[in-house]
Amino acid sequence: MKADPVIDAIREVRHHISESVNHDAQKLVAYYQKLQERHSDRITQPPTDTSPLDVPCITTMATTSDILDAIKR
């Protein structure tokens, strides 16, 4: 896999954050919860419309012809 500098930078920051709380999972969750509260204006809410999508459901048991038929609809 090719190295991705953006992903590497994100991982480095996440490691430093974890290191700042001595890799304690409870403190890490608390840190992220406070961060979420502080930036609550940036958090998106799930849609209120919970009606099912008008999209055919393709299961893992579907055959290739089933999938092609669903795409054609």
Beta strands, then each sheet from edge to edge (+ up, - down):
end
